[in-house]
């Protein structure tokens, strides 16, 4: 039916983004003296087509629409750590062996010289006793041809031998100490080399690299160096040393044991046996130890997103693979000024590239704002924070990566309230809003209302008022 509009009333205009802006009244004539009476008629040229709807009671939600990116969570880089090449470990072992041999030689020399000194001291003691006997009484030492004189010469020679022998023993002790220090230093160098022993050397090359998109699970190969696979284990403690018998206990060993189905933080014979079994299963050299770079720890299975080296290329410390987890995530670059309007747990509806929808929830709201560069104009954009959304049904999002999607975030919900279409609101000239209610006899009256939550998605608004109730017929513009 055509409706004669009130010149003192206008309907609000709904804008994108959840805001309702009341259009200012350009000309105010005279407002009706009683909102409960029938409105005065306007001129025929102000007629507009109208229809009616009813006041409803239902739950109502307010949503904000955000552009977002669908992909995978927890992007990170798998890098080959710096370590000691196998040849350097061999050299350290050789130096330790040489130092050990030098110490053994020095000790043997000391033992031999100590024996010689002991013999010299024994001979001196015997000659001194003989001298005391021969030089007693009628055999003065001054006579050149007497036994006493000969004994004195022998004692002098023996004393020199003892002095020489003692000097050699003292020198031997010093040589042993030097050799012990050299062996200790060589041992430390060897221990350091063994702890940082890596799977690659100067001539090593990559013999296998994964294709983009491959998902690697526990105990599977990420890549291979010189035909030896680097395996993925689950954990958060990085592998920063080689795993082998004799190493000190630690959280990294506990993590290793957990992946091998064992307990404890010590490298035991059971650990070695489990490594040997895994190496045999994966076609690796069965050594019972895992050198640095032979295993990588990540919290869960990974999905390969980039590969830095090439098959056949030289191996060196640094990035090898870019990976993510297999967890699906939607990332929003939210204007920092809107941070307080969104919280963890807020329900969302994700509209996928094929226009299908799937539900989710806000899983994190960033606290650090960044200002990305504006690629269009070269200036700076408004500061944004990262908001992550976790789909309730990840499988429904498919396997698209870095795909543009739209997210409707439910920021507020009210339960069991009166609602009408937004375009049923009339803006009063004196401020506030009213509904044009159609009575049982077809009479029209204006009923003032207070407005609450707006739902842009459904075009509804929460209303309340003493004269408003469920089922009332209210006037709205007719659909075109």
C-alpha positions in Angstrom: 0.0 0.0 0.0 1.2 3.6 -0.6 2.2 5.3 2.6 2.1 9.0 3.3 5.3 9.7 5.1 5.7 12.2 7.9 7.8 15.2 7.0 9.2 15.2 10.5 10.5 11.6 10.3 13.1 9.8 8.2 14.4 6.3 8.2 18.0 5.7 9.2 20.5 4.7 6.5 22.5 1.5 7.2 26.2 1.6 6.4 28.7 -1.2 6.0 30.7 -2.1 9.1 27.9 -2.3 11.7 27.3 1.4 12.1 23.9 3.0 11.7 23.9 6.7 10.8 20.8 8.7 11.2 20.1 10.9 8.3 19.6 14.4 9.6 16.2 15.9 9.1 16.4 18.7 6.6 13.1 20.5 7.4 11.2 20.0 10.6 7.5 21.0 10.4 5.5 20.2 13.5 5.9 16.9 15.3 2.7 15.1 16.2 1.3 16.2 19.6 0.6 12.6 20.7 2.7 9.7 19.5 -0.3 7.5 20.1 -2.6 9.2 17.6 -2.8 8.8 13.9 -0.1 10.7 12.0 -1.2 13.6 9.9 -1.2 13.1 6.2 1.3 14.7 4.0 0.9 15.8 0.5 0.4 13.1 -2.2 3.8 13.7 -3.8 5.5 12.5 -0.6 3.8 9.1 -0.8 6.1 6.0 -0.7 5.3 2.4 -1.1 5.3 0.5 2.2 4.5 -3.0 3.6 4.4 -4.4 7.1 6.4 -6.9 9.1 6.0 -8.1 12.7 8.0 -7.6 15.8 9.9 -10.8 16.5 11.7 -12.2 19.6 15.0 -14.0 19.0 18.8 -14.0 19.6 20.7 -11.3 17.9 24.4 -11.0 17.1 26.6 -8.2 16.0 29.3 -9.0 13.4 32.3 -7.3 11.9 33.5 -8.3 8.4 37.2 -8.7 7.8 39.4 -9.7 4.9 41.8 -12.5 5.8 44.2 -15.1 4.5 43.7 -18.8 4.8 46.7 -21.0 5.1 48.8 -23.1 7.6 50.0 -22.1 11.0 53.4 -22.0 12.7 55.7 -21.0 9.7 59.3 -21.7 10.5 62.6 -22.6 8.9 64.6 -25.8 9.2 68.3 -25.0 9.1 71.4 -27.2 9.1 73.4 -26.3 12.2 77.1 -25.6 12.0 79.2 -28.5 13.2 82.5 -30.3 13.0 83.2 -32.1 9.7 84.0 -35.9 9.9 87.6 -35.2 8.8 88.1 -32.7 11.6 86.8 -35.3 14.1 89.2 -37.8 12.7 92.1 -35.3 13.1 91.0 -34.6 16.7 91.0 -38.3 17.3 94.5 -38.7 15.8 95.8 -35.9 17.9 94.3 -37.4 21.0 95.9 -40.8 20.2 99.3 -39.1 19.5 99.1 -37.3 22.9 98.2 -40.5 24.6 101.2 -42.3 23.0 103.5 -39.4 24.0 102.3 -39.7 27.6 102.9 -43.4 27.6 106.4 -42.9 26.2 107.2 -40.2 28.8 106.0 -42.4 31.6 108.1 -45.4 30.3 111.2 -43.1 30.1 110.5 -41.9 33.7 110.2 -45.5 34.9 113.5 -46.5 33.2 115.3 -43.4 34.5 113.9 -43.9 38.0 115.3 -47.5 37.9 118.7 -46.2 36.8 118.7 -43.6 39.6 117.7 -46.2 42.1 120.6 -48.4 41.0 123.0 -45.5 41.1 121.9 -44.7 44.6 122.4 -48.3 45.7 125.9 -48.4 44.2 126.8 -45.2 45.9 125.6 -46.5 49.2 127.6 -49.7 48.8 130.8 -47.8 47.8 130.3 -45.4 50.8 130.2 -48.4 53.2 133.3 -49.9 51.6 135.0 -46.5 51.8 134.2 -46.3 55.5 135.7 -49.7 56.0 138.8 -49.3 53.9 139.7 -45.9 55.2 139.6 -47.0 58.8 142.9 -47.5 60.8 146.0 -48.2 58.8 144.6 -47.3 55.3 144.5 -43.5 55.1 142.7 -41.9 52.2 145.7 -39.8 51.3 147.7 -42.7 50.0 147.2 -43.0 46.2 147.6 -46.7 46.0 145.6 -47.8 49.0 142.1 -49.3 48.9 140.9 -46.3 50.7 142.0 -44.0 47.9 140.4 -46.2 45.3 137.1 -46.3 47.2 137.1 -42.5 47.5 137.4 -42.2 43.7 134.5 -44.7 43.2 132.3 -42.8 45.6 132.9 -39.6 43.8 132.0 -41.2 40.5 128.8 -42.7 42.0 127.7 -39.4 43.4 128.0 -37.9 40.0 126.0 -40.7 38.6 123.2 -40.1 41.2 123.2 -36.4 40.4 122.9 -37.0 36.7 120.2 -39.6 37.3 118.2 -37.3 39.5 118.4 -34.6 36.9 117.0 -37.0 34.3 114.2 -38.1 36.5 113.2 -34.6 37.3 113.2 -33.8 33.6 111.1 -37.0 33.0 108.6 -35.8 35.6 108.3 -32.5 33.8 107.9 -34.3 30.5 105.1 -36.5 31.9 103.3 -33.4 33.3 103.6 -31.8 29.9 102.3 -34.9 28.1 99.4 -35.2 30.6 98.4 -31.6 29.9 98.6 -32.1 26.1 96.5 -35.3 26.4 93.9 -33.4 28.5 93.7 -30.6 25.9 93.5 -33.1 23.1 90.8 -34.9 25.0 88.8 -31.8 25.4 89.2 -31.0 21.7 88.1 -34.5 20.8 85.1 -34.3 23.1 84.1 -31.0 21.6 84.5 -32.3 18.1 82.5 -35.4 18.9 79.8 -33.4 20.5 79.5 -31.2 17.4 80.2 -33.9 14.9 78.0 -33.2 11.9 76.7 -35.3 9.1 78.4 -33.2 6.4 81.9 -32.2 5.3 83.5 -30.0 2.6 82.6 -32.4 -0.2 79.0 -33.3 1.0 76.0 -32.8 -1.3 72.3 -33.0 -1.0 71.0 -36.3 -2.4 67.3 -35.8 -1.6 65.1 -32.8 -1.1 61.3 -32.9 -0.7 58.8 -31.4 -3.1 56.7 -28.4 -2.1 53.6 -29.4 -0.2 54.9 -32.7 1.1 53.9 -33.5 4.7 56.6 -35.2 6.8 55.7 -37.1 9.9 57.7 -38.5 12.8 60.7 -40.6 11.9 60.4 -39.8 8.2 63.1 -38.2 6.1 63.1 -34.5 5.6 66.1 -34.5 3.2 69.3 -36.5 2.7 73.0 -35.7 2.7 75.4 -38.0 1.0 72.7 -40.6 0.9 72.0 -40.4 4.6 68.5 -39.2 5.7 67.8 -36.4 8.1 64.8 -37.6 10.2 62.0 -35.6 11.8 61.3 -36.1 15.5 58.6 -34.4 17.6 59.7 -32.0 20.3 60.5 -28.4 21.2 64.2 -28.7 22.3 66.5 -28.2 19.3 69.2 -30.8 18.6 72.3 -28.9 19.4 74.8 -31.8 19.9 75.4 -35.2 18.5 73.6 -38.1 20.3 76.0 -40.9 21.2 77.1 -43.1 24.1 78.8 -41.3 26.9 77.1 -38.0 26.4 75.7 -36.2 29.5 72.0 -36.5 30.3 69.7 -33.7 29.4 66.3 -32.6 28.1 67.4 -33.2 24.5 68.2 -36.8 25.3 64.8 -37.2 27.1 63.2 -35.9 23.9 65.1 -38.3 21.8 64.2 -41.2 24.1 60.5 -40.2 23.9 60.6 -40.4 20.1 62.2 -43.8 20.4 59.5 -45.1 22.8 61.9 -44.9 25.8 61.9 -42.9 29.0 64.6 -41.0 30.9 67.1 -38.3 30.0 70.2 -40.5 29.7 71.7 -42.1 26.6 71.6 -45.8 27.4 72.3 -49.0 25.7 68.6 -49.2 25.0 68.8 -45.8 23.3 71.7 -47.0 21.1 69.8 -50.2 20.1 66.6 -48.2 19.3 68.7 -45.8 17.0 70.3 -48.8 15.3 66.9 -50.3 14.6 65.6 -47.0 13.2 68.6 -46.5 11.0 68.3 -49.9 9.6 64.6 -49.3 8.9 65.3 -45.9 7.2 68.2 -47.2 5.1 70.8 -45.2 7.0 74.3 -46.3 8.1 73.8 -48.3 11.3 76.1 -46.5 13.8 73.9 -46.3 16.9 74.5 -42.6 17.1 72.9 -39.5 15.5 75.4 -36.8 14.4 74.5 -33.1 14.4 72.0 -32.6 11.5 70.9 -36.2 11.4 67.7 -35.4 13.3 65.4 -32.3 13.5 62.9 -31.6 16.3 59.6 -29.9 15.5 56.4 -29.9 17.6 54.4 -31.9 15.1 54.3 -33.0 11.5 55.4 -30.3 9.0 54.4 -29.2 5.6 57.1 -28.1 3.2 56.6 -24.6 1.8 60.0 -23.8 0.3 63.4 -25.5 -0.5 66.6 -23.5 -0.4 69.3 -25.8 -1.8 69.2 -28.0 -4.9 69.8 -31.7 -5.2 73.5 -32.2 -5.9 74.3 -28.8 -4.4 77.0 -28.4 -1.7 75.9 -28.8 1.9 76.7 -26.0 4.3 75.2 -24.6 7.5 72.1 -22.5 7.0 68.4 -22.7 5.9 67.3 -25.8 4.1 63.5 -25.9 4.2 60.7 -23.6 4.9 57.9 -25.4 6.7 54.6 -24.9 8.5 52.6 -27.2 10.7 49.6 -29.0 9.2 47.2 -26.9 11.4 44.9 -24.7 9.3 44.6 -21.1 10.3 43.0 -17.9 9.0 45.1 -14.8 9.6 43.6 -11.3 9.9 45.6 -8.0 9.7 43.2 -6.1 12.0 43.3 -2.4 12.4 45.0 -1.8 15.7 42.3 0.6 16.8 39.8 -2.3 16.7 41.8 -4.6 19.0 39.4 -4.2 22.0 36.4 -5.2 19.9 37.6 -8.8 19.3 38.6 -11.3 21.9 39.8 -14.9 22.0 36.8 -17.3 21.7 34.7 -15.1 19.5 32.7 -17.1 17.0 33.3 -16.5 13.3 32.0 -17.6 9.9 34.6 -18.0 7.2 33.6 -17.5 3.6 35.9 -19.5 1.4 37.0 -18.7 -2.1 34.3 -20.9 -3.5 31.7 -19.0 -1.5 31.0 -21.9 0.9 31.1 -21.1 4.6 32.5 -22.9 7.6 32.6 -21.9 11.3 35.6 -21.1 13.5 36.7 -19.2 16.6 39.3 -16.5 17.3 42.3 -18.3 18.7 44.7 -15.4 19.3 44.7 -11.6 19.3 48.0 -9.9 18.8 49.3 -7.3 21.2 52.1 -5.8 19.0 51.1 -3.4 16.2 53.0 -3.3 13.0 52.9 -0.7 10.2 53.2 -2.5 6.9 54.5 -0.6 3.8 51.9 0.5 1.4 52.8 -1.2 -1.9 50.4 0.9 -3.9 51.5 4.4 -2.9 54.8 3.8 -1.3 53.6 5.2 2.0 52.7 3.6 5.3 49.4 1.9 6.1 47.6 2.1 9.4 49.1 0.0 12.2 47.6 -3.5 12.4 47.7 -6.5 14.8 47.6 -10.1 13.8 44.4 -12.0 14.7 44.4 -15.8 14.2 41.2 -17.8 13.6 41.1 -21.6 13.9 38.4 -23.3 11.8 36.1 -25.7 13.7 36.3 -28.1 10.8 39.8 -27.8 9.3 39.0 -30.4 6.6 36.2 -28.1 5.2 38.9 -25.5 4.3 40.6 -27.7 1.9 44.3 -27.4 1.2 44.6 -23.9 -0.3 47.5 -21.9 1.1 47.6 -18.1 1.3 44.1 -17.9 -0.1 42.0 -14.7 0.4 38.9 -15.3 2.5 36.3 -13.2 4.3 35.6 -13.6 8.0 32.5 -12.5 9.8 33.4 -12.2 13.5 30.6 -12.2 16.1 31.6 -9.5 18.5 28.5 -9.4 20.7 25.3 -11.5 21.2 22.1 -10.8 23.0 19.5 -13.5 23.9 15.7 -13.5 23.6 15.2 -9.8 22.6 12.7 -8.0 20.5 13.9 -7.3 17.0 12.7 -5.5 13.9 14.2 -4.8 10.5 16.6 -1.8 10.7 14.5 0.0 8.0 11.5 -0.1 10.3 13.1 2.6 12.5 12.0 6.2 12.2 14.3 9.0 13.4 12.4 11.5 15.4 13.0 15.2 14.7 13.6 15.8 18.5 16.0 12.8 18.7 15.4 9.1 19.3 13.5 6.5 17.3 10.0 5.2 16.9 8.1 2.4 15.1 5.0 3.0 13.0 2.7 0.4 14.5 -0.4 -0.8 12.7 -3.3 -1.5 15.0 -6.0 -4.2 14.8 -8.4 -1.8 13.1 -5.7 -0.6 10.7 -4.9 2.5 12.6 -1.3 3.8 12.6 0.5 5.1 15.6 4.1 6.0 16.5 5.6 4.1 19.4 8.9 5.3 20.8 11.7 2.6 21.2 15.2 2.3 22.5 17.6 0.6 20.2 20.2 -1.9 21.1 22.4 -4.3 19.1 22.5 -4.1 15.3 22.9 -7.2 13.1 24.2 -6.0 9.8 24.2 -9.6 8.4 20.4 -10.0 8.8 19.5 -6.3 8.7 17.9 -6.4 12.2 18.1 -4.2 15.3 17.2 -4.9 18.9 14.4 -2.6 20.2 12.6 -2.1 23.5 9.8 0.0 24.7 6.8 0.0 27.0 4.3 -0.3 24.1 6.3 -2.7 22.0 5.5 -6.4 22.0 6.0 -9.6 20.0 3.7 -10.0 17.0 2.9 -6.3 16.5 2.7 -5.2 12.8 5.1 -2.4 12.0 5.6 -0.4 8.7 8.6 -0.9 6.6 9.5 0.3 3.1 8.1 -2.0 0.4 10.6 -4.3 -1.3 11.5 -3.1 -4.8 
